[in-house]
Structure formats: C-alpha cells, structure tokens
Amino acid sequence: MTSNKGILIVGGTPQGLQAALTLAACGRKVTLVEKNREIGRANGKWPDKGKRWTQYLRTQASYHPLVEILTETEVTHIKASPGGAPAVEWIQRPQWISLELCVDCQKCLFSCPVELSNGSKPIFELCGPNAMAIDKREKAPCRLACPLDMNPQGYVALIGQGRLDEAYELILDTNPLPGVCGRVCHHPCEKECRRKEIDEPIAICALKRFAADAVTKRRKKTGNASISTPEGPRIAIIGSGPSGLTAAHDLAEAGFFPTLIEADGKPGGLLHQGIAPYRLPREIIEQEIDDILGLGVELRLNSPVNAWEDLEKLKSEGFRAILLATGASKDLRMGIQGEDLKGICGCVSFLRNLWRGKKPESLGRVAVIGGGNAAVEAARASIRAGARSVILVYRRTRREMPADPHEVEQALKEGVKLKCLAVPVIFEGKEGCLTGLRCVRMKLEGLDTSGRPRPVPI
C-alpha cells in the first residue's frame, strides 16, 4: 500500500499518540502506523498516573476524525517523489475483524469452539483500539494437505463439543459430499496431523462421516425442506460426477440457476460406476445428490453432449455459461503389442460394467496393471467377482504406489498378489484371445520429472 497525503507517524507509542493528537488539533490529517496489534501499550513499570494518561491518549486518538490508525502495519520503503512529499510503502497483515463494525461485545469470544493447549482461546480483547482480535496464524498442516481446503480443526472442535449441526454446515461450506468423502477419501490430512507427534493422528475422515451421518439421519426423521427456486442466471454443467455436483452446489448457493446435464441414466458419474457398493453405499450417494437438487438444481438425464452443435444448442436455450465437468471416465491405453486382444479391458470400463450388474462369464486368472486407487479397486472387485487369482503388476515398489496404503493392505488380505518392479511389454495371444502377459524387470534409478523414483529396465 502506498500513501503520499497527510502526515505519517511511525510508531503507536504514547509519544506518537501525543504527536498525532497535536497535529490533528491543528487541522492536519494524520496516519499512525504501528506494527503491533495495539497502540500505546503501557509499560508494566509505569506509575498509575502514566497508565491512565496513556489510556486517555489511546481513547482520544481512536475516536478522532482526523487520526487514522493502522495496526499490524510495517513501513517497508520511503522514497522521494517529484512533488516533494515522500511516498511511503507499507505492508499490513490481514485484519480478521473489522474495527469499524466491532462493538467489543465479546460474543465471538464465548462462541469460539477452538481452545489452545494452554486453555485460552485465539480470540482476545484489545486495549487500543477497543475491539476484539484473532490470533490467526498460518493454515494448519492438515488443512494445507486437503485438496478442497477444508477446515478440519474447525469441524473437529465443533464435533468435540457436540455441535454436530454446526460442524455439518462448516463441512458443507467447502464439501457438498461429506458422506461420500467420509467413506472413500484417502485423507491426506491425517498424514499431516500434528497430533501424531504425541500419539496418533486424529481420525478426521471418520469424524466427518460421523457428523454427516448423524445430521442426515436426524433430518430425515424431521422431513425434507422445500425445494428452492433460484432466479439467477442459468448455468449448464456437463457431467454430474463429483466435480459437476460440487459446481452445481456452489453455484446454487451463490444464487445462480445451475442445470446438470448427464449422458447416463443416473447422476453421480464414477461415484456409481467406479466405486464398489460395499465401500460406498448407493443410498449415501443418492441422499447427497438429493440434497444438492433440493437447492433448486435442475437435472437432465440421458442427454449426451457429443459435438460443438450441442453446446450451441444449450446457448440458444438461454444458458449464460457452460461448465465442462465430464471427468476422467475413459480408459487409458498402454500402446503396446496385443492390446486389442479379447480378454483385455480398461479398468474404468470393467468397473462400470461390473457395478451395473454385467458380471463377466469367467474371469480365471486376472492381471491388473497399475498401482493407483482404480487399479486396486479393480483387483478387489475381481476377487469378489470370482476370479481364480488376481495379481497387481506395478512398475515401482509398494512404497511408491499412489493408491491408499489402507486399500492396498485390504487387497492383499483379500488374496490379491503384488508384483512390483515389472512393466508389461507384450500381450501374448492365440486366435485373437489373450493367453499371456510378458513383462520386463525394472529397477529404480534417479528421479523423474514428477520427483518420484524413475523405473528403468534391467
């Protein structure tokens, strides 16, 4: 911030306050800059008379119309300007409480759910100016690790106090699918939880699921609220998977009129098609989709958008904007010999058909290539579909697998075999059908562009 008008006083000491009031009495506009939270803090060794005088100066300066006080502000540069008056640059830390609006009622102090290790709260009263302040430091490691920038310490604290409805609303601020994420999220927040420095990380994901289930169950008994009818601009969202549902929720909350356009006969995308029902019950998905539709979101099923002409048609219907949230529902090809043989299918296609009820006739021996969550999901699903044996082929070691370690452990317990440091190079076949898989051994050498160990053939 830069200022080149009026008189600047650096330092909110009693001397600075006195100078500001003297100049203001002469009709000059004064800006008082103090790097600390408070101005005119009295020294503990001062006599009572000095403390009372300092309090008087604080009060007079705080309410004088010609005195502007900027706390938590530090001057960084002073330079001469052509007009003669120097230009001043300063940095002001965020002011989390508006001094113009705060009336020092202290209601926020009693309502704050956060309690520090010493028993105090991060909200406290300032002496000058007379207002409340928040000791808001950098974001917690758990929050920085969350892809959605959720507020785990906030809703965990509310749950601990039994304020489940408030915790649920805080979760919904950034995540409209808490029941889903409470079951399938790989919870990177818990890996960064500082509680593990004492004993174990807080079960953040499980607590989110608990709050969502408890509040949803109670609201079911009391009845559903009426569906709202937004009147804002119409927005088309192509795809009703997690991305599309989240966009629809946020747009509806912001006053827009979103419409979900889904090619399939059921909303949810890969939530339905890629995750097993035993991990994510379908009633949870449907309940949270209904909650989003209850905000006034329109849903169109069996409406594929395949060409540019389809987008132009949507524009002609009056949609002000179109959001593409089609997700990643296509299988990736490996580009190796024999990939088109019968008996080879993509992971997404396999899971989609399986959870739609199209079980394969006979799986026999199954090899799943990859080390991500989708590959582990496909391996576990194959076991349940009656495969004689399932082996997971991965080019790095188990330590580098991007899949959730808990899911990998569960897969191994269920009978999945893990073959690390191996990469398929040829799909062998006979008469158009798959008969074997030829791999080469790998070793880790150096780092690749992503920063992970690079596998190279031996």
C-alpha positions as CSV (number, residue, x, y, z in Angstrom):
1,M,0.0,0.0,0.0
2,T,1.3,3.5,-0.8
3,S,0.4,6.9,0.7
4,N,1.5,10.3,-0.3
5,K,-1.0,12.5,1.5
6,G,-1.2,13.9,5.0
7,I,1.3,13.3,7.8
8,L,2.6,9.9,8.7
9,I,3.7,8.9,12.2
10,V,5.5,5.6,12.5
11,G,5.1,4.1,16.0
12,G,2.0,3.9,18.2
13,T,3.9,4.8,21.4
14,P,2.5,7.4,23.8
15,Q,4.8,9.9,22.2
16,G,3.4,9.0,18.8
17,L,-0.2,9.3,20.1
18,Q,0.5,12.7,21.6
19,A,2.1,14.0,18.3
20,A,-0.9,12.7,16.3
21,L,-3.4,14.5,18.6
22,T,-1.4,17.7,18.5
23,L,-1.3,17.7,14.7
24,A,-5.0,16.7,14.4
25,A,-5.8,19.7,16.7
26,C,-4.1,21.9,14.1
27,G,-6.4,20.5,11.4
28,R,-3.9,18.2,9.8
29,K,-4.9,14.7,8.8
30,V,-2.6,12.1,10.5
31,T,-2.0,8.4,9.7
32,L,-0.5,6.5,12.6
33,V,1.3,3.2,11.8
34,E,2.0,0.6,14.4
35,K,3.5,-2.9,13.7
36,N,1.9,-4.5,16.8
37,R,-1.8,-5.2,17.4
38,E,-2.2,-2.5,20.0
39,I,-1.3,1.2,20.2
40,G,0.1,2.9,23.3
41,R,0.7,-0.2,25.4
42,A,1.7,1.0,28.8
43,N,4.9,-0.3,30.4
44,G,4.2,-2.5,33.4
45,K,6.7,-0.4,35.4
46,W,4.8,2.8,34.8
47,P,3.0,4.5,37.7
48,D,-0.8,4.5,37.7
49,K,-0.8,8.2,36.6
50,G,1.2,7.3,33.4
51,K,-1.0,4.3,32.6
52,R,-4.2,6.5,33.0
53,W,-2.7,9.1,30.7
54,T,-1.7,6.6,28.1
55,Q,-5.3,5.2,28.2
56,Y,-6.6,8.7,27.7
57,L,-4.3,9.2,24.6
58,R,-5.5,5.9,23.2
59,T,-9.1,6.8,23.5
60,Q,-8.7,10.2,22.1
61,A,-6.7,9.0,19.1
62,S,-9.1,6.1,18.4
63,Y,-12.1,8.4,18.0
64,H,-10.6,11.5,16.5
65,P,-11.9,12.0,12.9
66,L,-8.6,13.2,11.6
67,V,-6.5,10.3,13.0
68,E,-6.3,7.1,11.0
69,I,-4.7,4.2,12.9
70,L,-3.2,1.2,11.1
71,T,-2.2,-1.6,13.4
72,E,-0.2,-4.7,12.4
73,T,1.4,-2.5,9.7
74,E,5.1,-2.1,9.0
75,V,6.7,0.5,6.8
76,T,8.9,-1.1,4.1
77,H,10.1,1.7,2.0
78,I,10.2,5.5,1.9
79,K,11.2,7.2,-1.3
80,A,11.2,10.8,-2.7
81,S,8.7,11.8,-5.2
82,P,8.8,14.6,-7.8
83,G,6.2,16.6,-5.9
84,G,8.4,16.9,-2.9
85,A,6.4,14.8,-0.4
86,P,7.9,11.3,0.1
87,A,5.9,8.3,-1.0
88,V,5.6,5.6,1.7
89,E,5.1,1.9,1.2
90,W,3.9,-0.4,3.9
91,I,2.6,-4.0,4.4
92,Q,-0.4,-4.6,6.6
93,R,-1.2,-8.1,7.9
94,P,-4.8,-9.3,7.4
95,Q,-7.4,-7.8,9.7
96,W,-9.7,-10.6,10.5
97,I,-12.1,-8.4,12.5
98,S,-13.4,-5.1,11.1
99,L,-12.6,-2.4,13.6
100,E,-15.4,-0.2,12.2
101,L,-18.0,-2.9,12.8
102,C,-16.7,-4.4,16.1
103,V,-18.6,-3.1,19.2
104,D,-16.5,-5.2,21.7
105,C,-19.5,-7.2,22.8
106,Q,-17.2,-10.3,23.2
107,K,-19.9,-12.7,21.8
108,C,-17.3,-14.1,19.4
109,L,-15.1,-14.9,22.4
110,F,-17.7,-17.1,24.1
111,S,-18.9,-18.7,20.8
112,C,-15.4,-19.7,19.5
113,P,-15.1,-23.5,19.6
114,V,-11.3,-23.5,19.4
115,E,-9.3,-24.0,22.6
116,L,-5.5,-23.7,22.7
117,S,-3.2,-26.0,24.6
118,N,-2.9,-23.5,27.5
119,G,-6.7,-23.3,27.9
120,S,-7.1,-19.9,26.3
121,K,-8.8,-19.0,23.0
122,P,-7.3,-17.4,19.9
123,I,-9.8,-14.5,20.3
124,F,-8.9,-11.8,22.8
125,E,-9.7,-8.2,23.6
126,L,-7.5,-5.3,22.5
127,C,-6.9,-2.2,24.7
128,G,-6.4,0.1,21.9
129,P,-8.3,0.3,19.7
130,N,-11.2,-1.1,21.8
131,A,-12.1,-4.2,19.8
132,M,-11.6,-8.0,19.5
133,A,-8.7,-9.6,17.7
134,I,-7.9,-13.1,16.4
135,D,-4.5,-14.8,16.7
136,K,-4.8,-16.3,13.2
137,R,-1.6,-17.9,12.2
138,E,-0.8,-19.9,9.1
139,K,-3.1,-22.6,8.0
140,A,-2.8,-25.9,9.9
141,P,-0.8,-28.7,8.1
142,C,-4.0,-30.8,7.9
143,R,-5.8,-28.1,6.0
144,L,-2.9,-27.4,3.7
145,A,-2.9,-31.1,2.8
146,C,-6.6,-31.1,1.9
147,P,-7.3,-30.8,-1.9
148,L,-10.6,-29.0,-1.0
149,D,-9.0,-26.6,1.6
150,M,-11.5,-27.8,4.2
151,N,-11.3,-26.7,7.8
152,P,-10.6,-29.9,9.8
153,Q,-9.7,-28.2,13.1
154,G,-12.9,-26.2,12.9
155,Y,-15.4,-29.1,12.5
156,V,-13.4,-31.5,14.7
157,A,-13.6,-28.9,17.5
158,L,-17.4,-28.5,16.9
159,I,-17.9,-32.2,16.9
160,G,-16.0,-32.5,20.2
161,Q,-18.4,-30.0,21.7
162,G,-21.5,-31.9,20.5
163,R,-22.4,-29.2,18.0
164,L,-23.0,-31.6,15.1
165,D,-25.3,-29.3,13.0
166,E,-22.7,-26.5,13.1
167,A,-19.9,-28.9,12.2
168,Y,-22.0,-30.3,9.3
169,E,-22.7,-26.8,8.0
170,L,-19.0,-25.9,8.2
171,I,-18.1,-29.1,6.2
172,L,-20.7,-28.2,3.6
173,D,-19.0,-24.8,3.1
174,T,-16.3,-26.5,1.0
175,N,-17.6,-30.1,0.5
176,P,-21.1,-30.8,-0.5
177,L,-20.5,-34.6,-0.4
178,P,-19.3,-35.2,3.2
179,G,-20.9,-38.7,3.4
180,V,-19.2,-39.8,0.2
181,C,-15.8,-38.4,1.2
182,G,-16.1,-39.7,4.7
183,R,-16.1,-43.2,3.2
184,V,-13.7,-43.1,0.2
185,C,-11.4,-40.1,0.8
186,H,-7.7,-41.2,1.2
187,H,-7.5,-38.5,3.9
188,P,-4.1,-36.9,3.3
189,C,-5.0,-34.5,6.2
190,E,-4.4,-37.3,8.7
191,K,-0.9,-37.9,7.3
192,E,0.0,-34.3,8.2
193,C,-2.0,-34.2,11.5
194,R,0.4,-32.8,14.3
195,R,-1.3,-35.0,16.9
196,K,0.8,-37.9,15.6
197,E,3.8,-36.1,17.3
198,I,2.1,-37.1,20.6
199,D,0.4,-40.4,19.9
200,E,-1.8,-40.9,16.7
201,P,-3.4,-38.6,14.1
202,I,-7.0,-37.6,14.8
203,A,-9.5,-39.6,12.7
204,I,-10.5,-36.6,10.7
205,C,-12.2,-38.6,7.9
206,A,-14.2,-40.8,10.3
207,L,-15.3,-37.8,12.2
208,K,-16.5,-36.1,9.0
209,R,-18.5,-39.3,8.2
210,F,-19.9,-39.4,11.7
211,A,-21.2,-35.8,11.6
212,A,-22.7,-36.2,8.1
213,D,-24.5,-39.5,9.0
214,A,-25.8,-38.2,12.3
215,V,-27.2,-35.0,10.9
216,T,-28.6,-36.6,7.8
217,K,-30.4,-39.3,9.8
218,R,-31.9,-36.7,12.2
219,R,-33.1,-34.5,9.3
220,K,-34.7,-37.5,7.6
221,K,-36.9,-38.0,10.6
222,T,-38.0,-34.4,10.7
223,G,-38.8,-34.3,7.0
224,N,-37.1,-32.7,3.9
225,A,-37.1,-29.0,3.4
226,S,-39.0,-27.5,0.4
227,I,-37.0,-27.2,-2.9
228,S,-35.8,-23.6,-3.5
229,T,-36.2,-21.9,-6.9
230,P,-33.2,-19.8,-7.8
231,E,-33.8,-16.9,-10.1
232,G,-30.2,-16.1,-11.1
233,P,-28.5,-16.6,-14.5
234,R,-28.8,-20.1,-15.9
235,I,-25.6,-22.2,-16.0
236,A,-25.2,-25.5,-17.8
237,I,-22.9,-28.1,-16.2
238,I,-22.0,-31.0,-18.5
239,G,-21.5,-34.1,-16.2
240,S,-23.0,-35.0,-12.8
241,G,-20.0,-36.6,-11.2
242,P,-18.3,-35.2,-8.1
243,S,-17.0,-32.1,-10.0
244,G,-20.3,-31.3,-11.6
245,L,-22.2,-31.9,-8.3
246,T,-19.9,-29.6,-6.4
247,A,-20.1,-26.9,-9.0
248,A,-23.9,-27.1,-9.0
249,H,-24.0,-26.9,-5.2
250,D,-21.7,-23.8,-5.1
251,L,-23.5,-22.0,-8.0
252,A,-26.9,-22.6,-6.4
253,E,-25.6,-21.3,-3.1
254,A,-24.3,-18.2,-4.9
255,G,-27.7,-17.5,-6.4
256,F,-27.3,-19.0,-9.9
257,F,-29.7,-21.4,-11.6
258,P,-27.5,-24.5,-12.5
259,T,-28.6,-27.4,-14.7
260,L,-26.8,-30.7,-14.6
261,I,-26.7,-32.4,-18.0
262,E,-25.8,-36.1,-17.7
263,A,-25.4,-38.6,-20.5
264,D,-26.1,-41.6,-18.3
265,G,-29.5,-42.6,-16.8
266,K,-28.3,-41.9,-13.3
267,P,-26.4,-39.0,-11.8
268,G,-23.2,-39.5,-9.9
269,G,-20.6,-40.4,-12.6
270,L,-17.8,-42.5,-11.2
271,L,-19.3,-42.5,-7.8
272,H,-21.7,-45.1,-9.1
273,Q,-19.6,-46.5,-11.8
274,G,-16.1,-46.8,-10.3
275,I,-16.6,-47.5,-6.5
276,A,-17.9,-50.7,-5.1
277,P,-21.2,-50.6,-3.2
278,Y,-19.7,-52.2,-0.2
279,R,-17.3,-49.2,0.1
280,L,-19.8,-46.5,-0.9
281,P,-23.5,-47.5,-0.3
282,R,-25.7,-46.2,-3.1
283,E,-28.2,-44.7,-0.7
284,I,-25.4,-42.3,0.6
285,I,-24.8,-41.1,-3.0
286,E,-28.5,-40.7,-3.7
287,Q,-29.2,-38.8,-0.5
288,E,-26.4,-36.2,-1.0
289,I,-27.4,-35.8,-4.7
290,D,-31.0,-35.2,-3.5
291,D,-29.7,-32.5,-1.0
292,I,-27.9,-30.7,-3.9
293,L,-31.0,-30.9,-6.1
294,G,-33.0,-29.5,-3.2
295,L,-31.2,-26.2,-3.7
296,G,-33.0,-25.8,-6.9
297,V,-30.6,-27.5,-9.3
298,E,-32.2,-28.9,-12.4
299,L,-31.2,-32.4,-13.6
300,R,-31.3,-33.7,-17.2
301,L,-30.6,-37.4,-17.7
302,N,-29.8,-39.4,-20.9
303,S,-28.7,-36.1,-22.5
304,P,-25.2,-36.6,-24.0
305,V,-23.2,-33.7,-25.3
306,N,-21.1,-35.0,-28.1
307,A,-20.4,-32.1,-30.5
308,W,-20.0,-28.4,-30.7
309,E,-23.5,-28.1,-32.1
310,D,-24.8,-29.5,-28.8
311,L,-23.1,-26.6,-27.0
312,E,-24.5,-24.1,-29.3
313,K,-28.0,-25.5,-28.7
314,L,-27.5,-25.0,-25.0
315,K,-26.5,-21.4,-25.6
316,S,-29.7,-20.9,-27.6
317,E,-31.7,-22.2,-24.6
318,G,-30.6,-19.2,-22.6
319,F,-27.6,-20.6,-20.6
320,R,-25.2,-17.8,-19.8
321,A,-22.3,-20.1,-19.3
322,I,-21.4,-23.8,-19.8
323,L,-19.1,-25.7,-17.5
324,L,-17.5,-28.9,-18.8
325,A,-17.2,-31.4,-15.8
326,T,-17.0,-34.6,-17.8
327,G,-14.4,-36.2,-15.5
328,A,-12.0,-38.9,-16.4
329,S,-14.2,-41.8,-17.4
330,K,-12.2,-43.0,-20.4
331,D,-9.7,-45.8,-20.2
332,L,-6.0,-45.1,-20.9
333,R,-4.3,-47.3,-23.5
334,M,-0.7,-48.6,-22.9
335,G,0.3,-48.6,-26.6
336,I,1.9,-52.0,-26.6
337,Q,1.5,-55.0,-28.9
338,G,-1.6,-57.1,-28.5
339,E,-3.6,-54.5,-26.6
340,D,-6.7,-55.2,-28.7
341,L,-6.9,-59.0,-27.9
342,K,-10.1,-60.4,-26.5
343,G,-9.9,-60.6,-22.7
344,I,-8.2,-57.2,-22.2
345,C,-10.4,-54.3,-20.9
346,G,-9.8,-51.0,-19.4
347,C,-10.2,-50.5,-15.6
348,V,-13.0,-48.0,-15.8
349,S,-15.0,-50.0,-18.3
350,F,-14.5,-53.1,-16.2
351,L,-15.8,-51.5,-13.0
352,R,-18.6,-49.6,-14.8
353,N,-20.0,-52.9,-16.3
354,L,-19.5,-54.8,-13.0
355,W,-21.4,-52.3,-10.8
356,R,-24.1,-52.1,-13.4
357,G,-24.7,-55.8,-13.0
358,K,-22.9,-57.1,-16.1
359,K,-20.7,-59.7,-14.5
360,P,-18.2,-61.4,-16.7
361,E,-18.8,-65.1,-17.5
362,S,-15.5,-66.4,-16.3
363,L,-12.5,-64.3,-15.1
364,G,-10.0,-67.1,-14.5
365,R,-6.6,-65.6,-13.8
366,V,-6.5,-61.8,-13.7
367,A,-3.6,-59.3,-14.0
368,V,-4.3,-55.7,-13.2
369,I,-1.7,-53.2,-14.4
370,G,-1.1,-50.1,-12.3
371,G,-0.7,-49.0,-8.7
372,G,-3.4,-46.4,-8.3
373,N,-6.7,-46.5,-6.5
374,A,-8.6,-47.5,-9.6
375,A,-6.2,-50.5,-10.1
376,V,-6.6,-51.6,-6.5
377,E,-10.4,-51.2,-6.8
378,A,-10.4,-53.4,-9.9
379,A,-8.2,-56.0,-8.3
380,R,-10.5,-56.3,-5.2
381,A,-13.6,-56.3,-7.4
382,S,-12.1,-59.2,-9.5
383,I,-11.7,-61.2,-6.3
384,R,-15.3,-60.7,-5.4
385,A,-16.4,-61.5,-9.0
386,G,-15.0,-65.0,-8.6
387,A,-11.5,-64.7,-10.3
388,R,-9.3,-67.7,-9.7
389,S,-6.3,-65.5,-8.9
390,V,-5.5,-61.8,-9.2
391,I,-2.1,-60.2,-9.5
392,L,-1.3,-56.5,-9.4
393,V,1.6,-55.5,-11.6
394,Y,3.3,-52.2,-10.8
395,R,6.5,-50.7,-12.2
396,R,7.8,-49.3,-8.9
397,T,7.8,-50.7,-5.4
398,R,4.9,-50.8,-3.0
399,R,6.3,-47.8,-1.2
400,E,5.8,-45.6,-4.3
401,M,2.2,-46.9,-5.1
402,P,-0.1,-43.8,-5.3
403,A,-3.1,-45.9,-4.0
404,D,-4.3,-45.5,-0.5
405,P,-2.0,-47.8,1.7
406,H,-5.0,-49.0,3.6
407,E,-6.7,-50.1,0.4
408,V,-3.6,-51.9,-0.7
409,E,-3.4,-53.7,2.6
410,Q,-7.0,-54.7,2.4
411,A,-6.4,-56.0,-1.2
412,L,-3.5,-58.2,0.0
413,K,-5.6,-59.6,2.8
414,E,-8.3,-60.5,0.4
415,G,-5.9,-62.5,-1.8
416,V,-4.5,-60.1,-4.3
417,K,-0.9,-60.8,-5.2
418,L,1.5,-57.9,-5.8
419,K,4.2,-57.9,-8.4
420,C,6.5,-54.8,-8.2
421,L,9.2,-53.6,-10.4
422,A,7.7,-55.1,-13.5
423,V,6.3,-53.5,-16.7
424,P,4.2,-55.3,-19.4
425,V,5.7,-55.1,-22.9
426,I,3.6,-57.5,-24.9
427,F,0.2,-59.1,-24.6
428,E,0.5,-62.6,-26.0
429,G,-2.5,-64.2,-27.7
430,K,-3.8,-67.0,-29.8
431,E,-6.7,-66.9,-32.3
432,G,-7.5,-63.4,-31.1
433,C,-7.7,-64.2,-27.4
434,L,-5.3,-63.3,-24.6
435,T,-3.1,-66.1,-23.4
436,G,-0.3,-64.4,-21.5
437,L,1.5,-61.3,-20.4
438,R,5.2,-60.7,-21.0
439,C,6.9,-58.2,-18.6
440,V,10.4,-56.9,-18.1
441,R,12.0,-56.3,-14.7
442,M,12.7,-52.8,-13.6
443,K,14.9,-51.0,-11.2
444,L,14.7,-47.5,-9.6
445,E,17.3,-45.1,-10.8
446,G,17.3,-41.4,-10.1
447,L,14.1,-39.2,-10.2
448,D,11.7,-38.5,-13.0
449,T,10.0,-35.1,-13.8
450,S,7.4,-35.7,-11.1
451,G,10.0,-36.2,-8.4
452,R,9.4,-39.9,-7.9
453,P,12.0,-42.7,-8.4
454,R,12.3,-43.4,-12.1
455,P,11.9,-47.1,-13.2
456,V,14.3,-48.3,-15.8
457,P,14.6,-51.7,-17.4
458,I,17.3,-54.0,-16.0
